[in-house]
């Protein structure tokens, strides 16, 4: 009976092709679709028994055939039960007939299951004789009759509903009741001819009709609804994000100018007006920041970045903020801080402070009399000696929350008792943002409230302990913290030290050299793992920095190859990982991979100097100290030159942040020039990788662009790149396809404002270098490139800026310049005459 297997295989193929979307992408949809999806899997199981039945019967494997037949009867009963549940759920009518139909379906399944179990001991449904021939028993006919009755009942139920409907719904109901009649009719025939696969054929035809006229249409409508919803959400998030950025720029300008009025004016009424402007401006800025955070959370672009922090400093900032607001309303503020709480912790200090600020601010807003109690304590984590659970609670004597309003508390743009609280400022986003931030950090917000008496908001957050030094008196602890900041700070030079930096991003290499420029350290650079290994085989370095994500050979692979050469000059040289992914657990990941330490990008100058002082040989480091005044003066961003000042007015870039990341304005300009001059080339490369569906290298290049954007101060664009990079890592092509074009359009839009900073230079007034000078320059370039000495190469190019190259050398000189700027030593040598 191999033909039985063939018909089953055909029916299986038709069902899978017709219902692929529901079977494999139908999770999370409405109840009736979920039941229909399970019904399809039941049919597939039934078809599988048909296929196996035909094959095993042909091979005369009676024992296995018996097992398959048992599964066949159970699968048949499951299908009838699920079909009944589907019809009841689809019609969604609350009446006695529907309840009766559901009960009868479960009774039928239970009876068939029990009878099938009994059949294992005494034949009541079927049996096989000594020759392996299948025989049916009277109970088999009774089971078929029962199925016929069930399908007829569902058809009658649907027919009654169909008569009360019109249009598309009427057509869909008609298809459902015809399905039941078709299967019931074929089962009647099967009573006479039990070996004909009429049940299989009936399900195959019926499922096709259902797909065409009912489920398929509904899935199309569902997809359209989802698409429209996603488009609306995307448009909303984009609008909120863009408007927040746009509004924040003039607000900052207003607050800045108002600050000058407060400083310079002595007229009492002007100062009074100006103070009102500052208060209103700060409130408006807070609202805009809430909307921006909300849009970032919705878009999945807000990151948790753990750092080491001082709890006493965090608490002091929070207390200062809430105390001033409480005093304005005449409220008391009680502090209940556990003195034994460890004060040096590792976590996202900024987001913790933001979450607690929202809770404290809400407490003050909705409390008219009485006061607020701010509690902080801790509990040790039993399975982790290096972590604690920090407990934070804020109790107020405010208006409280009704039980029915609890859900509104965490809804976006919705406020509790709007009429009563209409004079309370806010967007209604604070608690929603707080809940999202806590969830991102592995915690949740707990609320206890009694209407008219007050509320308590609390959460528990796991943090890694850096030092078990207790918090003690938080006020005294914070004053000590401030004193330490006023102490003299250590700086150093290391003229004899040499380090190697390997990164495929030219801007990162340039930034690194700028940040260590004052230390006089000799820095060699390489733009790939292979080039870095070549340098490491030739020279001895005191410290090596390796970028994690690089094409062809990443940082971990490069490190493994470097350490594998035990007789090489750098087999024992400390190696630090450079990474743009500051995720929780990063230190453990990189240390287990063999790195001695890691440093996040954009590189923090202070952390870089600490690493250098920690790992460079002590005899090569000359230490000195600078006062806080000197340090502040050195770190401050002075007035920007005109082109950069105009660029800083653009909403997409924060030039001062870029200058801080680069070390100085002088260092920032060449870094920004690299971003500008490479923009077109990188855009074309990304478009090519996207078109070729080269997901791995696309992700690597977006990762590099993210790092570049953050360095120059384009933080929002860097977050968009981060989202694309994350999508590439999880192979989410749908997200990339939906965001690539907009991302590239925004990237290319930077070219015009940057062109105003770097206009084309005129070469007419510069003297032309004579052939003798060019020969000398080419020889010096050859020697410097052969020694892989990027400093000498840059110095040669700098000297040549006083000349224009002869016309016949223009193309060669451009190629050499590009190779030098990309640290491509082989490229320099290839282009020399």
VOLOLUM-395490 format. One line per 4 residues: number of its first residue (from 1); for each residue y, z, x of C-alpha. Coordinates in nm, 3 decimals, decimal comma. Each point is the difference from the previous one (the first is absolute). Layout:
NUM> Y:Z:X; ...
***
This chain:
1> 0,000:0,000:0,000; 0,238:-0,091:0,279; 0,216:-0,176:-0,260; 0,079:0,346:-0,140
5> 0,154:0,089:0,337; 0,197:-0,325:0,011; 0,153:0,059:-0,343; 0,090:0,357:0,103
9> 0,162:-0,125:0,322; 0,198:-0,262:-0,196; 0,119:0,262:-0,250; 0,096:0,236:0,286
13> 0,201:-0,274:0,175; 0,185:-0,098:-0,318; 0,087:0,364:-0,076; 0,131:0,071:0,351
17> 0,207:-0,320:0,015; 0,150:0,055:-0,345; 0,075:0,370:0,043; 0,064:0,034:0,374
21> 0,346:0,152:-0,048; -0,119:0,272:-0,239; -0,315:0,081:0,196; 0,163:0,043:0,340
25> 0,371:0,060:-0,071; -0,005:0,173:-0,338; 0,039:0,365:0,100; 0,280:0,207:-0,141
29> 0,055:-0,205:-0,315; -0,017:0,107:-0,367; -0,304:0,168:-0,153; -0,152:-0,298:-0,190
33> 0,019:-0,221:0,313; -0,172:0,271:0,201; -0,284:0,023:-0,256; -0,031:-0,381:-0,008
37> -0,019:0,002:0,382; -0,289:0,249:-0,015; -0,161:-0,214:-0,274; 0,010:-0,300:0,238
41> -0,165:0,200:0,276; -0,269:0,102:-0,253; -0,061:-0,367:-0,083; -0,019:-0,081:0,372
45> -0,268:0,270:0,039; -0,189:-0,151:-0,292; 0,027:-0,349:0,157; -0,125:0,141:0,331
49> -0,316:0,126:-0,175; -0,051:-0,349:-0,145; 0,022:-0,153:0,348; -0,237:0,256:0,151
53> -0,235:-0,028:-0,300; -0,040:-0,374:0,051; -0,056:0,033:0,376; -0,242:0,298:-0,016
57> -0,200:-0,151:-0,285; -0,040:-0,321:0,199; -0,122:0,205:0,298; -0,230:0,215:-0,223
61> 0,151:0,326:0,130; -0,086:0,199:-0,313; 0,097:0,348:0,127; 0,354:-0,111:0,091
65> 0,018:-0,204:-0,318; -0,066:0,316:-0,201; 0,293:0,180:0,167; 0,232:-0,296:-0,061
69> -0,100:-0,006:-0,368; 0,087:0,368:-0,038; 0,345:-0,069:0,149; 0,026:-0,303:-0,233
73> -0,041:0,216:-0,313; 0,247:0,262:0,119; 0,256:-0,268:0,098; -0,037:-0,162:-0,342
77> 0,072:0,334:-0,172; 0,300:0,063:0,227; 0,143:-0,342:-0,088; -0,027:0,070:-0,374
81> 0,165:0,342:0,043; 0,286:-0,139:0,213; 0,055:-0,290:-0,240; 0,033:0,250:-0,286
85> 0,246:0,214:0,200; 0,201:-0,310:0,093; 0,038:-0,115:-0,360; 0,107:0,348:-0,116
89> 0,249:0,036:0,290; 0,139:-0,352:-0,044; 0,065:0,037:-0,374; 0,143:0,349:0,064
93> -0,035:0,098:-0,365; -0,050:0,364:-0,091; -0,245:-0,014:-0,292; -0,345:0,118:-0,104
97> -0,164:-0,340:0,060; 0,111:-0,008:0,362; -0,115:0,357:0,062; -0,333:-0,080:-0,165
101> -0,041:-0,313:0,214; 0,062:0,199:0,318; -0,252:0,268:-0,102; -0,268:-0,256:-0,094
105> 0,050:-0,176:0,338; -0,069:0,323:0,189; -0,300:0,079:-0,222; -0,145:-0,348:0,063
109> 0,039:0,039:0,377; -0,157:0,347:-0,004; -0,299:-0,116:-0,207; -0,066:-0,306:0,220
113> 0,030:0,211:0,315; -0,247:0,261:-0,131; -0,245:-0,266:-0,122; 0,022:-0,177:0,338
117> -0,086:0,326:0,177; -0,294:0,057:-0,240; -0,118:-0,355:0,071; -0,057:0,104:0,363
121> -0,283:0,224:-0,128; -0,128:-0,182:-0,310; 0,087:-0,356:-0,111; 0,242:-0,003:-0,294
125> 0,238:-0,278:0,109; -0,204:-0,221:0,236; -0,302:-0,008:0,229; -0,163:-0,223:0,261
129> -0,369:-0,087:-0,011; -0,233:-0,021:0,300; 0,108:-0,361:0,064; 0,368:0,099:0,008
133> 0,080:-0,156:-0,339; 0,291:0,163:-0,188; -0,066:0,123:-0,358; 0,249:0,144:-0,250
137> -0,063:0,295:-0,233; 0,132:0,061:-0,353; 0,279:0,223:0,131; 0,134:-0,300:0,190
141> 0,057:-0,182:-0,332; 0,160:0,311:-0,148; 0,235:0,016:0,300; 0,102:-0,363:-0,052
145> 0,063:0,062:-0,369; 0,213:0,303:0,088; 0,205:-0,216:0,244; 0,048:-0,266:-0,268
149> 0,128:0,269:-0,238; 0,242:0,131:0,267; 0,146:-0,345:0,072; 0,034:-0,075:-0,371
153> 0,177:0,337:-0,054; 0,253:-0,078:0,276; 0,058:-0,344:-0,152; 0,058:0,148:-0,347
157> 0,238:0,259:0,147; 0,199:-0,269:0,183; -0,002:-0,234:-0,302; 0,158:0,272:-0,217
161> 0,278:0,045:0,254; 0,045:-0,378:0,043; 0,083:-0,043:-0,367; 0,298:0,232:0,039
165> 0,150:-0,182:0,299; 0,177:-0,332:0,066; 0,069:-0,236:0,289; -0,143:0,056:0,348
169> -0,158:0,337:-0,087; -0,191:-0,163:-0,290; -0,145:-0,265:0,236; -0,108:0,266:0,250
173> -0,166:0,213:-0,269; -0,182:-0,310:-0,126; -0,143:-0,064:0,347; -0,125:0,360:0,028
177> -0,177:-0,001:-0,335; -0,152:-0,344:0,072; -0,135:0,139:0,331; -0,190:0,267:-0,192
181> -0,136:-0,252:-0,252; -0,110:-0,248:0,272; -0,192:0,266:0,196; -0,149:0,144:-0,321
185> -0,116:-0,349:-0,110; -0,165:-0,074:0,334; -0,175:0,339:-0,009; -0,145:-0,093:-0,340
189> -0,154:-0,307:0,159; -0,126:0,210:0,290; -0,196:0,215:-0,245; -0,216:-0,308:-0,056
193> 0,004:-0,125:0,362; 0,023:0,310:0,229; -0,030:-0,197:0,326; 0,299:-0,226:-0,062
197> 0,310:0,124:0,192; 0,217:-0,022:-0,311; 0,164:0,337:0,066; 0,117:-0,129:0,336
201> 0,128:-0,325:-0,146; 0,178:0,187:-0,281; 0,183:0,230:0,243; 0,092:-0,296:0,222
205> 0,151:-0,200:-0,289; 0,165:0,308:-0,153; 0,161:0,118:0,323; 0,142:-0,348:0,059
209> 0,155:0,000:-0,349; 0,142:0,348:0,055; 0,149:-0,100:0,333; 0,163:-0,315:-0,141
213> 0,141:0,143:-0,322; 0,039:0,374:0,054; -0,020:0,167:0,341; 0,119:-0,296:0,209
217> 0,320:-0,035:-0,204; 0,061:0,371:0,010; -0,044:0,007:0,376; 0,257:-0,281:0,034
221> 0,242:0,198:-0,216; -0,074:0,312:0,203; 0,067:-0,181:0,328; 0,327:-0,135:-0,135
225> 0,104:0,348:-0,110; -0,090:0,146:0,341; 0,182:-0,283:0,179; 0,309:0,052:-0,215
229> -0,016:0,377:0,055; -0,038:-0,039:0,377; 0,286:-0,251:0,011; 0,220:0,235:-0,202
233> -0,089:0,297:0,223; 0,063:-0,205:0,313; 0,334:-0,122:-0,133; 0,094:0,356:-0,096
237> -0,099:0,143:0,339; 0,177:-0,281:0,186; 0,313:0,046:-0,210; -0,001:0,377:0,046
241> -0,055:-0,030:0,372; 0,264:-0,271:0,052; 0,259:0,170:-0,220; -0,062:0,335:0,166
245> 0,064:-0,155:0,341; 0,306:-0,189:-0,124; 0,152:0,300:-0,178; -0,065:0,237:0,290
249> 0,213:-0,207:0,240; 0,330:0,037:-0,192; -0,082:0,364:-0,083; -0,036:0,078:0,371
253> 0,328:-0,179:0,066; 0,174:0,201:-0,275; -0,140:0,329:0,130; 0,097:-0,092:0,356
257> 0,360:-0,083:-0,091; 0,019:0,307:-0,220; -0,112:0,213:0,295; 0,298:-0,134:0,196
261> 0,230:0,104:-0,286; -0,150:0,352:0,003; 0,053:0,025:0,376; 0,350:-0,146:0,021
265> 0,174:0,096:-0,324; 0,174:0,335:-0,045; 0,122:-0,051:-0,359; -0,178:0,244:-0,229
269> -0,031:-0,230:-0,301; -0,127:-0,290:0,215; -0,262:0,227:0,156; -0,106:0,118:-0,344
273> -0,043:-0,359:-0,120; -0,182:-0,090:0,321; -0,241:0,292:-0,034; -0,084:-0,122:-0,351
277> -0,060:-0,349:0,139; -0,238:0,142:0,262; -0,197:0,201:-0,256; -0,029:-0,296:-0,237
281> -0,082:-0,238:0,286; -0,278:0,223:0,132; -0,147:0,028:-0,350; 0,014:-0,378:-0,042
285> -0,158:-0,052:0,341; -0,280:0,240:-0,098; -0,066:-0,197:-0,318; -0,012:-0,329:0,190
289> -0,233:0,147:0,262; -0,232:0,120:-0,277; -0,015:-0,350:-0,146; -0,066:-0,149:0,344
293> -0,279:0,249:0,070; -0,150:-0,068:-0,343; -0,001:-0,377:0,059; -0,156:0,051:0,346
297> -0,274:0,220:-0,146; -0,070:-0,254:-0,275; -0,020:-0,280:0,257; -0,225:0,210:0,227
301> 0,254:-0,019:0,284; 0,082:0,367:0,043; -0,185:0,147:0,298; -0,107:0,349:0,098
305> 0,084:0,050:0,369; -0,128:0,334:0,139; 0,192:0,158:0,290; 0,016:0,342:0,165
309> 0,268:0,212:-0,170; 0,142:0,350:-0,015; -0,055:0,160:-0,343; 0,293:0,239:0,053
313> 0,235:-0,297:0,038; -0,135:-0,162:-0,318; 0,036:0,323:-0,198; 0,352:0,057:0,125
317> 0,110:-0,348:-0,112; -0,156:0,057:-0,343; 0,154:0,347:-0,041; 0,347:-0,119:0,104
321> -0,023:-0,283:-0,253; -0,121:0,207:-0,296; 0,213:0,309:0,075; 0,327:-0,195:-0,023
325> -0,107:-0,149:-0,334; -0,124:0,333:-0,134; 0,323:0,173:0,101; 0,203:-0,260:-0,190
329> -0,188:0,095:-0,321; -0,006:0,374:0,069; -0,380:0,009:0,043; -0,192:0,234:0,229
333> -0,230:-0,141:0,269; -0,295:0,212:0,108; -0,197:-0,105:0,308; -0,363:0,105:0,036
337> -0,125:-0,145:0,330; -0,323:0,125:0,157; 0,105:0,117:0,349; -0,346:-0,087:0,142
341> 0,020:-0,368:-0,095; -0,033:-0,216:0,315; 0,332:-0,171:0,062; -0,100:-0,294:0,225
345> -0,185:-0,249:-0,221; -0,095:-0,370:-0,011; 0,080:-0,199:-0,314; 0,263:-0,221:-0,162
349> 0,297:0,235:0,023; 0,234:-0,244:-0,177; -0,222:-0,053:-0,307; -0,086:0,371:-0,027
353> 0,369:0,084:0,003; 0,068:-0,273:-0,257; -0,269:0,131:-0,237; 0,114:0,363:0,023
357> 0,366:-0,104:-0,034; -0,078:-0,177:-0,327; -0,176:0,312:-0,134; 0,279:0,237:0,109
361> 0,272:-0,230:-0,133; -0,174:-0,023:-0,338; -0,030:0,377:-0,012; 0,375:0,039:0,052
365> 0,084:-0,279:-0,247; -0,195:0,150:-0,288; 0,081:0,368:0,060; 0,317:0,140:-0,155
369> -0,047:0,372:0,067; -0,227:0,217:0,210; -0,124:-0,156:0,320; -0,259:-0,179:0,208
373> -0,281:0,132:0,220; -0,105:-0,220:0,291; -0,343:0,096:0,139; -0,176:-0,131:0,312
377> -0,336:0,126:0,129; -0,321:-0,126:0,150; -0,379:0,019:-0,005; -0,240:-0,081:0,280
381> -0,236:-0,294:-0,050; -0,359:0,130:0,034; -0,147:-0,319:0,148; 0,294:-0,084:0,229
385> 0,138:0,260:0,240; 0,295:-0,224:0,095; 0,135:-0,046:-0,355; 0,154:0,209:-0,276
389> 0,085:-0,049:-0,366; 0,374:0,056:-0,038; 0,074:0,142:-0,347; 0,343:-0,072:-0,151
393> 0,118:0,132:-0,338; 0,338:-0,010:-0,179; 0,042:0,228:-0,301; 0,310:-0,013:-0,221
397> 0,131:0,183:-0,309; 0,113:-0,324:-0,162; -0,059:-0,161:-0,337; -0,372:-0,062:0,057
401> -0,202:-0,294:-0,126; -0,173:-0,050:-0,332; -0,370:-0,082:0,023; 0,052:-0,335:-0,174
405> 0,267:-0,093:0,256; -0,221:0,056:0,305; -0,097:-0,369:0,026; 0,366:-0,105:-0,011
409> 0,064:0,219:0,304; -0,178:-0,249:0,227; 0,102:-0,323:-0,178; 0,240:-0,238:0,172
413> 0,354:-0,026:-0,143; -0,081:0,258:-0,271; 0,159:0,341:-0,036; -0,101:0,303:-0,203
417> 0,211:0,092:-0,306; 0,257:-0,271:0,070; 0,242:0,135:-0,261; -0,004:0,355:0,131
421> 0,021:-0,109:0,365; 0,241:-0,294:-0,035; 0,247:0,162:0,240; -0,263:0,040:0,274
425> 0,032:-0,282:0,253; -0,298:-0,199:0,121; -0,216:-0,308:-0,055; -0,316:0,179:-0,109
429> -0,175:-0,125:0,315; -0,003:0,319:0,207; -0,325:0,150:-0,126; -0,175:-0,340:-0,010
433> 0,094:-0,058:0,365; -0,108:0,354:0,093; -0,340:-0,047:-0,163; -0,049:-0,334:0,181
437> 0,104:0,146:0,337; -0,236:0,296:-0,037; -0,287:-0,228:-0,100; 0,066:-0,216:0,309
441> -0,025:0,317:0,210; -0,323:0,112:-0,169; 0,147:0,260:-0,234; 0,102:0,035:-0,365
445> 0,277:0,174:-0,194; -0,096:0,291:-0,226; 0,228:0,108:-0,287; -0,003:0,322:-0,203
449> 0,269:0,041:-0,263; 0,091:0,211:-0,301; 0,263:-0,154:-0,221; 0,321:0,202:0,005
453> -0,112:0,223:0,290; -0,037:-0,222:0,304; -0,236:-0,208:0,212; -0,194:0,014:0,325
457> -0,063:-0,313:0,207; -0,246:0,031:0,286; -0,217:-0,199:0,238; -0,230:0,057:0,297
461> 0,017:-0,235:0,296; -0,237:-0,022:0,296; 0,179:-0,010:0,338; -0,126:0,001:0,357
465> 0,117:0,298:0,207; 0,171:-0,084:0,329; 0,072:0,363:0,089; -0,110:0,323:-0,173
469> 0,331:0,165:0,083; 0,093:0,172:-0,330; 0,305:-0,087:-0,206; 0,121:0,361:0,003
473> 0,355:0,041:-0,124; 0,078:-0,360:-0,084; 0,374:0,047:0,050; -0,039:0,143:0,351
477> -0,257:-0,267:0,080; 0,237:-0,275:-0,097; 0,286:0,145:0,200; -0,233:0,002:0,301
481> -0,082:-0,365:-0,073; 0,371:-0,085:0,003; 0,051:0,182:0,329; -0,278:-0,202:0,160
485> 0,174:-0,318:-0,104; 0,310:0,118:0,182; -0,191:0,070:0,320; 0,011:-0,242:0,290
489> -0,237:-0,291:-0,035; -0,210:-0,144:0,279; 0,039:-0,359:0,114; -0,157:-0,175:0,299
493> -0,015:-0,302:0,224; -0,311:-0,146:0,164; 0,109:-0,275:0,233; -0,339:-0,025:0,173
497> -0,207:-0,004:-0,321; -0,145:-0,321:-0,142; -0,130:-0,048:-0,355; -0,163:-0,293:-0,180
501> 0,082:-0,083:-0,363; -0,224:-0,243:-0,190; 0,123:-0,123:-0,339; -0,010:-0,343:-0,165
505> 0,344:0,062:-0,152; 0,280:-0,101:0,238; 0,250:0,227:-0,174; -0,218:0,307:0,052
509> -0,021:-0,076:0,372; 0,377:-0,045:0,021; 0,064:0,323:-0,190; -0,237:0,194:0,224
513> 0,178:-0,118:0,313; 0,338:0,085:-0,152; -0,109:0,352:-0,098; -0,127:0,086:0,349
517> 0,279:-0,183:0,180; 0,184:0,317:0,104; -0,317:0,155:0,143; -0,016:-0,278:0,267
521> -0,374:-0,038:-0,064; -0,139:-0,338:0,105; -0,144:-0,166:-0,309; -0,244:-0,292:0,000
525> -0,071:-0,172:-0,330; -0,272:-0,220:-0,145; -0,020:-0,171:-0,339; -0,378:0,010:-0,048
529> -0,303:0,209:0,086; -0,123:-0,262:0,245; 0,336:-0,019:0,183; 0,013:0,380:0,013
533> -0,345:0,019:0,156; 0,102:-0,261:0,259; 0,296:0,216:0,104; -0,210:0,318:-0,002
537> -0,245:-0,161:0,246; 0,281:-0,086:0,245; 0,218:0,314:-0,005; -0,039:0,376:-0,028
541> 0,195:0,151:-0,291; 0,091:0,359:-0,070; -0,020:-0,048:-0,378; -0,105:-0,285:-0,231
545> 0,115:-0,061:-0,358; -0,221:-0,223:-0,220; 0,092:-0,138:-0,342; -0,279:0,053:-0,253
549> 0,021:-0,320:-0,209; 0,005:-0,316:0,213; -0,161:-0,341:-0,058; -0,318:-0,099:0,187
553> -0,044:0,333:0,179; 0,143:0,313:-0,163; 0,101:0,322:0,171; -0,335:0,176:-0,041
557> -0,193:-0,299:0,141; 0,248:-0,024:0,290; -0,039:0,373:0,070; -0,379:-0,025:0,002
561> 0,009:-0,289:0,246; 0,256:0,182:0,217; -0,214:0,316:0,018; -0,320:-0,200:0,052
565> 0,125:-0,110:0,343; -0,067:0,334:0,166; 0,098:-0,129:0,343; 0,332:-0,148:-0,119
569> 0,335:0,149:0,103; 0,070:0,127:-0,356; -0,339:0,127:-0,112; 0,140:0,355:-0,017
573> 0,358:-0,084:-0,093; 0,116:0,176:-0,322; 0,028:-0,246:-0,289; 0,221:0,053:-0,306
577> -0,049:-0,197:-0,323; 0,305:-0,160:-0,162; -0,040:-0,029:-0,377; 0,212:-0,069:-0,307
581> -0,249:0,181:-0,224; 0,099:0,365:-0,009; -0,275:0,108:-0,237; -0,161:0,339:-0,030
585> -0,273:0,045:0,259; 0,139:-0,267:0,234; -0,010:0,229:0,302; -0,370:0,074:-0,051
589> -0,079:-0,370:-0,053; 0,167:-0,111:0,323; -0,124:0,290:0,210; -0,357:-0,070:-0,113
593> 0,051:-0,365:0,100; 0,078:0,112:0,356; 0,382:0,011:0,007; 0,170:0,298:0,158
597> 0,275:0,006:-0,263; 0,182:-0,217:-0,251; 0,359:-0,088:-0,089; 0,122:-0,143:-0,330
601> 0,238:-0,294:-0,039; 0,295:-0,036:-0,024; -0,015:0,204:0,318; 0,185:0,330:-0,010
605> 0,187:0,040:0,331; -0,049:0,378:0,012; -0,377:-0,023:-0,059; -0,027:-0,277:0,257
609> 0,175:0,209:0,265; -0,223:0,300:-0,078; -0,309:-0,218:0,047; 0,132:-0,140:0,326
613> 0,075:0,347:0,138; -0,344:0,119:-0,114; -0,207:-0,280:0,156; 0,197:-0,128:0,301
617> -0,092:0,159:0,336; 0,213:0,309:0,057; 0,097:-0,110:0,351; 0,160:-0,320:-0,137
621> 0,214:0,172:-0,266; 0,343:0,137:0,083; 0,111:0,232:-0,282; 0,352:0,094:-0,103
625> 0,161:0,160:-0,303; 0,285:-0,113:-0,225; 0,201:0,210:-0,241; -0,012:-0,049:-0,376
629> 0,352:-0,148:0,011; -0,110:-0,258:0,256; -0,313:-0,073:-0,200; 0,192:-0,045:-0,325
633> 0,251:-0,227:0,172; -0,279:-0,207:0,158; -0,193:-0,033:-0,324; 0,295:-0,076:-0,228
637> 0,064:-0,354:-0,118; 0,352:-0,096:0,094; 0,211:-0,255:-0,186; -0,187:-0,323:-0,049
641> 0,141:-0,328:0,128; 0,144:-0,225:-0,274; -0,305:-0,228:-0,049; -0,232:0,300:-0,034
645> 0,243:0,181:-0,229; 0,000:-0,299:-0,234; -0,379:-0,018:0,019; -0,024:0,371:-0,083
649> 0,167:-0,075:-0,335; -0,309:-0,204:-0,097; -0,230:0,191:-0,237; -0,323:-0,102:0,178
653> 0,077:0,155:0,339; 0,124:0,333:0,134; 0,146:-0,094:0,339; 0,061:0,360:0,106
657> -0,366:0,082:-0,051; -0,087:-0,307:0,209; 0,235:0,114:0,278; -0,161:0,344:-0,007
661> -0,348:-0,154:0,019; 0,108:-0,215:0,296; 0,176:0,269:0,199; 0,350:-0,149:0,004
665> 0,213:-0,282:-0,135; -0,044:-0,188:0,328; -0,379:0,019:-0,036; 0,010:-0,084:-0,370
669> 0,175:-0,336:0,038; -0,272:-0,174:0,208; -0,268:0,146:-0,229; 0,182:-0,130:-0,306
673> 0,041:-0,338:0,177; -0,377:-0,021:0,049; -0,053:0,070:-0,370; 0,251:-0,275:-0,083
677> -0,116:-0,267:0,244; -0,369:0,050:-0,083; 0,053:0,008:-0,375; -0,066:-0,368:-0,070
681> -0,302:-0,016:0,230; -0,159:0,314:-0,146; 0,068:-0,117:-0,355; -0,175:-0,331:0,070
685> -0,292:0,185:0,161; -0,040:0,229:-0,302; 0,014:-0,298:-0,237; -0,268:-0,175:0,205
689> -0,232:0,301:0,006; 0,052:0,048:-0,375; -0,077:-0,367:-0,070; -0,313:0,018:0,219
693> -0,108:0,324:-0,175; -0,034:0,162:0,344; 0,020:0,351:-0,142; -0,074:0,184:0,325
697> 0,279:-0,156:0,206; 0,237:-0,008:-0,300; -0,041:0,378:-0,025; 0,061:0,045:0,373
701> 0,317:-0,212:-0,007; 0,135:0,179:-0,308; -0,075:0,329:0,177; 0,209:-0,117:0,299
705> 0,283:-0,114:-0,230; -0,006:0,339:-0,173; 0,052:0,169:0,335; 0,285:-0,238:0,093
709> 0,174:0,052:-0,334; -0,010:0,377:0,030; 0,136:-0,014:0,355; 0,312:-0,197:-0,099
713> 0,061:0,220:-0,305; -0,140:-0,224:-0,277; -0,201:0,286:-0,150; -0,053:-0,142:-0,350
717> -0,126:-0,331:0,139; -0,225:0,197:0,233; -0,152:0,175:-0,300; -0,065:-0,336:-0,168
721> -0,175:-0,113:0,318; -0,199:0,326:-0,003; -0,117:-0,075:-0,354; -0,113:-0,351:0,103
725> -0,173:0,141:0,308; -0,184:0,257:-0,211; -0,103:-0,276:-0,242; -0,130:-0,204:0,293
729> -0,206:0,292:0,128; -0,166:0,050:-0,338; -0,030:-0,380:-0,048; 0,210:0,008:-0,316
733> 0,078:-0,372:-0,026; 0,145:0,039:-0,350; 0,277:0,228:0,132; 0,072:-0,227:0,298
737> 0,009:-0,313:-0,219; 0,237:0,174:-0,239; 0,242:0,127:0,265; -0,014:-0,241:0,297
741> 0,256:-0,253:-0,125; 0,258:0,265:-0,091; -0,057:0,177:0,331; 0,054:-0,320:0,200
745> 0,310:-0,092:-0,202; 0,151:0,338:0,076; -0,095:-0,028:0,369; 0,170:-0,340:0,034
749> 0,310:0,130:-0,178; 0,072:0,221:0,305; 0,070:-0,304:0,218; 0,347:-0,075:-0,141
753> 0,156:0,348:0,042; -0,156:0,033:0,347; 0,145:-0,337:0,106; 0,347:0,151:-0,038
757> -0,092:0,264:0,260; -0,136:-0,257:0,247; 0,207:-0,319:-0,023; -0,096:-0,291:0,225
761> 0,149:0,052:0,345; 0,216:-0,267:0,161; -0,118:-0,108:0,346; 0,286:-0,234:0,085
765> 0,202:0,240:0,218; -0,296:0,113:0,212; -0,062:-0,185:0,327; -0,314:-0,211:0,029
769> -0,256:0,143:0,241; -0,055:-0,236:0,295; -0,352:-0,116:0,105; -0,013:0,243:0,293
773> 0,074:0,298:-0,226; -0,260:-0,114:-0,252; -0,264:-0,029:0,275; 0,078:0,356:0,114
777> -0,014:0,130:-0,358; -0,331:-0,173:-0,067; -0,150:0,153:0,317; 0,120:0,350:-0,098
781> -0,139:-0,048:-0,350; -0,335:-0,105:0,148; -0,022:0,311:0,220; 0,103:0,234:-0,286
785> -0,241:-0,156:-0,249; -0,282:0,006:0,255; 0,062:0,375:0,044; 0,031:0,041:-0,380
789> 0,336:0,169:0,057; 0,187:-0,035:-0,329; 0,306:0,190:0,131; 0,057:-0,253:0,279
793> -0,051:-0,288:-0,242; 0,258:0,142:-0,239; 0,243:0,063:0,284; -0,031:-0,363:0,116
797> 0,073:-0,128:-0,351; 0,297:0,238:-0,024; 0,150:-0,138:0,322; -0,049:-0,355:-0,124
801> 0,209:0,069:-0,312; 0,306:-0,074:0,217; -0,120:-0,360:0,038; -0,112:-0,280:-0,227
805> -0,318:-0,174:0,112; 0,003:-0,374:0,082; -0,076:-0,225:-0,298; -0,334:-0,115:0,145
809> -0,111:0,367:0,028; 0,108:0,109:-0,351; -0,340:-0,035:-0,167; -0,186:0,164:0,290
813> 0,251:0,286:0,018; -0,034:0,071:-0,372; -0,379:0,015:0,034; 0,030:0,235:0,300
817> 0,250:0,222:-0,185; -0,227:0,022:-0,305; -0,296:0,088:0,223; 0,198:0,275:0,178
821> 0,121:0,145:-0,331; -0,359:0,002:-0,126; -0,133:0,154:0,322; -0,214:-0,311:0,046
825> -0,036:-0,006:0,378; -0,247:-0,289:-0,003; 0,243:-0,194:-0,218; 0,274:0,048:0,260
829> -0,227:-0,128:0,276; -0,114:-0,300:-0,208; 0,356:-0,117:-0,063; 0,127:0,031:0,356
833> 0,035:-0,330:0,191
***
